Amino acid sequence: MAGPSDSPRRKHKVTVVGSGNWGTTVAKLVAENTREHPDVFEEEVQMWVYEENVVVPSDSPHYDPAVGDAPQKLTSVINKYHENVKYLPKIKLPSNVIANPSLVDAVKDSSILIFNLPHEFIGNVCKQIKGHILPFARGISCIKGVTVTDDKVELICDYIGEILGIYCGALSGANIANEIANELWCETTIAYNTPPCDQRLTNGVNGAHGAGVPVRFPKTKLTPLPEDYPPLDHGEIHKLFDRPYFTVSMVSDVVGVSLAGALKNIVALACGFIEGHGWNATAKTAVMRRGMLETIRFAQEFFPESIQEMTFWESAGWSDMIVSCTSARNWRYSKMAVERGVSLQEIERTELNGQKLQGISTTKEVMSFLRARGREDHYPLFKAVEGIVDGTFEVKDIPMLFRK
């Protein structure tokens, strides 16, 4: 009779929660990897799609004259043609990406949940799936940013983990979804600090990564990953995400990766102001340097036990800041505001169709947090950006910050 050791090993099932431009791109590269590593992952990758009706354009290769301009379900179109015609058109998806309109069904029995949707929806999504996921599931958040109140700074991955009772790491970097979908090379950073209950012995040695790395224990009591699943550590996460066109660097500093992804938005606004005023690239790099110093100072002051300064040299740190300060929308629209001589709020109203610039909210939340502790004067660039947004500080006075 076969014993327990003879039973087949289970495999990790993967679900991507979200199917926008970035979510679909991540589903594509992950599905390519589940096919390449059948010993670790189930081949099929579920992708939760918020169901909506779409019209396949007449110039699409998937246009059906018999259907014409009649609306079709987005999930049906994705599963039939293996293309997200609305959010990632002209990109072929692996056939093992399965679009699922049911959130609860999509996450059922998945041991790896990848969250990739606008941050304002994450709370409602987590509440819907709470109690419907494996108790030992683990997550990766691809949602940049943090939630800041006067009382605390909360990482989005921690927020997910606390609601669902699971551990959740974070992915962040200088990543542009359309470029990655077209397999133009870039790199990213994934922060994952394997929970102690998931760490296993290999030849009598603990297989945990990062000797000497500060361990940040989850607040939630976790259910251990069962022994009949493959381990879930840096090696397995790397296998799931790394592609020839998407180089993954694994770190353990979840706090550093998350804070860098949020605070760079403040610096991007400052760089847009600088460029809109007519100053050159050297002025902008001075602002980036000061912005990174204040980012690291913030991280070390409020998370001293968790931060590794080298994290800020990863793609999630300097690389993402450079891209955000030279091409992303916080930079673009703050530059536009100065060039037009109008407020950022006016730019939001006229150019963004009701959408908000994340840099504005991040700036106000961070400065309110600092002001509640009497620390705002220790972050002069952040304070200046808030002043420019509110109309109490002028762009031309930014150089004065560097003389103090």
C-alpha positions in Angstrom: 0.0 0.0 0.0 1.3 3.4 -0.9 2.3 5.7 2.0 1.9 9.5 2.3 5.3 10.1 0.7 4.1 8.2 -2.4 1.1 10.5 -3.0 1.3 12.9 -5.9 2.6 16.4 -5.0 0.1 19.1 -5.5 0.9 22.1 -7.7 0.3 25.8 -7.2 -2.7 27.2 -8.9 -2.5 30.9 -9.9 -5.2 33.5 -10.2 -4.7 37.1 -11.4 -7.2 39.4 -9.8 -7.7 42.1 -12.3 -7.7 42.4 -16.1 -6.8 45.9 -17.1 -3.8 46.8 -19.2 -1.3 45.8 -16.5 -3.3 42.9 -15.1 -3.6 41.3 -18.5 0.1 41.8 -19.2 1.0 40.1 -15.9 -1.5 37.2 -16.7 0.3 36.8 -20.0 3.8 36.4 -18.6 2.7 34.3 -15.7 0.8 31.9 -17.9 3.9 31.5 -20.1 5.8 30.5 -17.0 3.2 28.1 -15.6 3.6 26.2 -18.9 7.4 26.1 -18.6 7.3 24.8 -15.0 4.6 22.1 -14.8 6.4 20.5 -11.8 5.5 23.6 -9.7 2.4 25.2 -11.2 -0.9 24.2 -12.7 -0.8 25.3 -16.3 -4.2 27.1 -16.3 -4.1 30.7 -15.0 -7.4 32.2 -14.0 -7.9 35.9 -14.7 -10.8 37.7 -13.0 -12.4 40.0 -15.5 -15.0 42.6 -14.4 -17.6 41.7 -17.0 -18.6 44.3 -19.5 -19.9 44.4 -23.1 -17.5 45.3 -25.8 -17.7 45.9 -29.5 -15.0 44.3 -31.6 -13.8 47.0 -34.0 -14.1 46.4 -37.7 -10.3 46.7 -38.2 -9.7 43.9 -35.7 -8.7 40.5 -37.1 -11.3 39.1 -34.7 -14.1 41.1 -36.3 -17.0 38.8 -37.3 -19.3 40.3 -39.9 -22.1 38.0 -38.7 -21.9 39.7 -35.3 -21.0 43.1 -36.6 -21.3 45.9 -34.0 -23.4 43.9 -31.6 -22.0 44.0 -28.0 -20.2 40.8 -26.8 -19.1 39.7 -23.4 -15.5 40.7 -22.8 -14.7 37.3 -21.1 -16.1 35.4 -24.1 -14.0 37.5 -26.5 -10.9 36.9 -24.4 -11.4 33.2 -24.2 -12.4 32.8 -27.8 -9.7 34.9 -29.4 -7.1 35.0 -26.6 -6.9 38.8 -26.7 -8.1 41.4 -24.4 -9.5 43.6 -27.2 -10.4 46.5 -24.8 -7.5 46.8 -22.4 -4.6 45.1 -24.2 -5.5 45.0 -27.9 -3.2 43.3 -30.5 -1.4 41.3 -27.9 -1.8 37.5 -28.2 -2.4 35.8 -24.8 -1.5 32.2 -24.1 -4.4 29.9 -24.4 -4.0 28.9 -20.8 -5.2 32.3 -19.6 -8.8 31.8 -18.7 -11.0 34.9 -18.3 -13.5 34.4 -15.5 -16.3 36.9 -14.7 -16.9 35.3 -11.3 -14.5 36.7 -8.7 -15.2 34.0 -6.2 -14.9 31.2 -8.7 -11.7 32.7 -10.1 -9.9 32.5 -6.8 -11.3 29.1 -5.8 -8.5 26.6 -4.8 -5.7 29.0 -5.9 -2.6 29.0 -3.7 -1.1 32.1 -5.4 -3.2 35.3 -5.8 -1.8 38.1 -7.9 -3.6 41.4 -7.2 -3.6 43.9 -10.1 -6.4 46.4 -10.1 -6.8 50.1 -9.1 -6.1 50.6 -5.4 -9.5 52.1 -4.8 -11.2 48.8 -5.6 -9.0 46.5 -3.6 -10.9 46.8 -0.3 -14.2 45.7 -1.9 -12.6 42.9 -3.8 -10.9 41.5 -0.7 -14.2 41.6 1.2 -15.9 39.7 -1.6 -13.3 36.9 -1.6 -12.8 36.7 2.2 -13.7 33.2 3.3 -13.7 31.9 -0.3 -9.9 31.4 -0.7 -7.6 28.7 0.5 -6.5 29.6 4.1 -2.9 29.0 3.2 -3.0 31.1 0.0 -0.2 33.6 -0.6 -0.4 36.9 -2.5 1.6 39.3 -4.6 0.3 42.8 -4.9 1.2 44.6 -8.2 -0.6 47.7 -6.9 1.8 50.6 -6.2 1.4 52.9 -3.3 0.5 53.0 0.4 -2.5 54.2 2.4 -1.5 57.1 4.7 -3.6 58.7 7.5 -2.5 60.9 10.3 -2.3 57.8 12.5 -0.3 55.4 10.3 1.3 54.4 7.0 -0.2 51.1 5.7 1.2 49.1 2.9 -1.3 47.9 0.4 0.1 44.4 0.6 -0.4 44.5 4.4 -3.9 45.7 3.9 -4.7 42.8 1.6 -3.1 40.3 4.0 -4.9 41.6 7.1 -8.4 41.4 5.4 -7.8 37.9 4.0 -5.6 36.5 6.7 -2.8 35.6 4.3 0.8 36.8 3.6 1.2 39.1 0.6 4.4 40.4 -1.0 4.8 43.3 -3.5 5.9 43.8 -7.1 7.1 47.2 -8.2 9.5 48.6 -10.7 10.1 50.8 -13.8 7.4 48.9 -15.7 5.2 50.1 -18.6 2.5 47.5 -19.4 2.4 48.0 -23.2 6.1 47.6 -23.5 6.2 44.5 -21.4 3.3 43.0 -23.3 5.2 43.6 -26.5 8.2 41.8 -24.9 10.4 44.9 -24.8 13.0 44.1 -22.1 12.8 45.7 -18.7 13.3 44.7 -15.0 11.2 44.7 -11.9 11.5 44.0 -8.2 9.5 41.6 -6.1 9.6 41.8 -2.4 8.7 38.6 -0.6 9.7 37.8 2.9 8.8 34.1 3.3 6.7 33.7 6.5 8.5 31.5 9.1 5.7 29.0 9.0 6.4 28.3 5.3 10.2 28.0 5.6 11.4 24.4 5.1 14.6 22.5 5.7 16.8 21.5 2.8 19.4 18.9 3.7 19.0 19.9 7.3 19.4 23.6 6.6 16.6 26.2 6.7 15.8 27.1 3.1 14.8 30.7 3.9 16.4 33.4 1.9 18.3 36.5 3.0 20.4 35.6 6.0 20.8 38.6 8.2 17.8 40.3 6.6 15.4 42.0 9.1 12.3 39.9 9.4 8.9 41.7 9.4 6.4 39.3 10.8 2.8 39.5 9.5 0.3 40.7 12.1 -2.1 38.0 11.1 -1.7 34.4 12.4 -1.0 32.4 9.2 -2.0 29.0 8.1 1.2 27.2 7.0 1.5 26.1 3.4 0.9 22.3 3.4 3.9 20.1 2.9 2.4 18.4 -0.2 2.7 21.7 -2.1 6.1 22.8 -3.5 7.7 25.4 -1.3 6.9 29.1 -2.0 10.1 31.1 -1.6 12.2 33.5 -3.7 13.0 30.7 -6.2 9.4 29.8 -6.9 8.2 33.4 -7.1 11.1 34.1 -9.5 10.1 31.1 -11.7 6.5 32.4 -11.8 7.3 36.0 -13.0 10.8 36.0 -14.7 10.8 36.1 -18.5 13.6 36.7 -21.0 12.0 40.2 -21.5 11.1 40.7 -17.8 14.0 40.3 -15.5 12.9 39.8 -11.8 15.1 40.8 -8.9 13.9 39.2 -5.6 14.3 41.1 -2.3 12.9 40.7 1.2 12.2 44.4 1.9 8.5 44.7 1.3 8.4 48.1 3.1 11.1 49.7 1.0 9.6 48.5 -2.3 6.1 49.7 -1.3 7.3 53.1 0.0 9.5 53.7 -3.1 6.5 53.0 -5.3 4.4 55.6 -3.5 6.7 58.5 -2.6 8.2 58.7 -6.1 4.9 60.2 -7.2 5.6 63.3 -5.1 9.0 63.6 -6.7 7.5 63.2 -10.1 5.3 66.2 -9.5 8.3 68.2 -8.5 10.2 67.3 -11.7 7.2 68.2 -13.8 7.1 71.6 -12.1 10.8 72.1 -12.7 10.6 71.2 -16.4 7.4 73.2 -16.9 9.2 76.3 -15.5 11.9 75.9 -18.2 14.8 74.5 -16.2 16.9 71.8 -17.8 17.7 68.1 -17.1 20.4 69.0 -14.6 17.9 70.8 -12.4 15.6 67.9 -12.6 18.2 65.4 -11.5 19.0 67.6 -8.5 15.3 67.3 -7.5 15.3 63.6 -8.1 18.4 63.2 -5.9 16.8 65.3 -3.1 13.5 63.4 -3.5 15.3 60.0 -3.1 17.1 61.3 0.0 13.8 62.3 1.5 12.2 59.0 0.5 15.0 57.0 2.2 14.8 59.3 5.3 11.0 58.7 5.5 11.5 54.9 5.3 14.3 54.8 7.9 12.5 57.2 10.3 9.1 55.4 10.4 10.1 51.8 9.5 13.6 51.5 11.0 13.5 47.8 11.7 12.4 46.8 8.2 14.3 48.9 5.7 17.3 47.9 3.7 18.8 50.9 2.0 20.0 48.8 -1.0 16.3 48.3 -1.9 16.3 51.8 -3.3 18.9 50.9 -5.8 16.6 48.2 -7.3 14.1 48.8 -10.1 11.5 49.6 -7.6 13.6 52.4 -6.3 15.8 54.6 -8.5 14.7 53.1 -11.8 11.0 53.6 -11.1 11.7 57.2 -9.9 13.6 58.0 -13.1 10.8 56.7 -15.4 8.2 58.5 -13.3 10.1 61.8 -13.4 10.6 61.7 -17.1 7.6 60.1 -18.8 4.7 59.2 -16.4 1.5 61.1 -15.9 2.3 62.8 -12.6 5.3 64.4 -14.3 3.4 65.1 -17.6 0.5 66.9 -16.0 2.4 68.9 -13.4 4.6 70.1 -16.3 1.5 71.0 -18.2 0.1 72.9 -15.3 3.1 75.2 -15.0 3.4 75.7 -18.8 -0.3 76.8 -18.9 -0.2 78.8 -15.7 -3.0 76.9 -14.1 -3.4 74.7 -11.0 -3.1 70.9 -11.0 -6.7 70.7 -9.9 -7.6 72.5 -13.2 -5.6 70.1 -15.2 -7.4 67.2 -13.5 -10.7 68.7 -14.4 -9.9 69.5 -18.1 -7.5 66.7 -19.0 -8.3 63.6 -16.9 -12.0 63.2 -17.3 -12.6 63.1 -13.6 -9.7 60.9 -12.8 -7.2 62.0 -10.1 -3.5 62.3 -10.0 -2.1 59.9 -7.4 0.8 62.3 -6.7 -1.6 64.9 -5.3 -3.3 62.6 -2.8 0.0 61.0 -1.8 1.5 64.4 -1.2 -1.4 65.6 1.0 -1.6 62.4 3.0 2.2 62.2 3.6 2.4 65.8 4.6 -0.6 65.5 7.0 1.1 62.4 8.5 4.4 64.4 9.0 2.6 67.5 10.3 0.8 65.4 13.0 4.3 64.5 14.3 5.9 67.9 13.8 8.3 66.5 11.2 7.3 68.4 8.1 10.3 70.7 8.1 12.6 67.7 7.8 11.2 67.0 4.3 11.5 70.3 2.5 11.0 69.0 -1.0 7.8 67.1 -0.1 6.6 70.3 1.8 7.4 72.5 -1.3 5.4 70.2 -3.6 2.4 70.5 -1.2 2.8 74.2 -1.2 2.9 74.4 -5.1 -0.2 72.2 -5.2 -2.0 74.5 -2.7 -0.7 77.7 -4.3 1.4 78.8 -1.2 4.8 78.1 -2.7 6.2 79.1 -6.1 8.1 76.8 -8.4 10.8 79.5 -8.9 11.7 79.2 -5.2 12.6 75.5 -5.4 16.4 76.2 -5.6 16.2 77.9 -2.2 15.6 74.4 -0.7 19.1 73.4 -1.7 20.8 76.3 0.1 19.6 75.2 3.5 
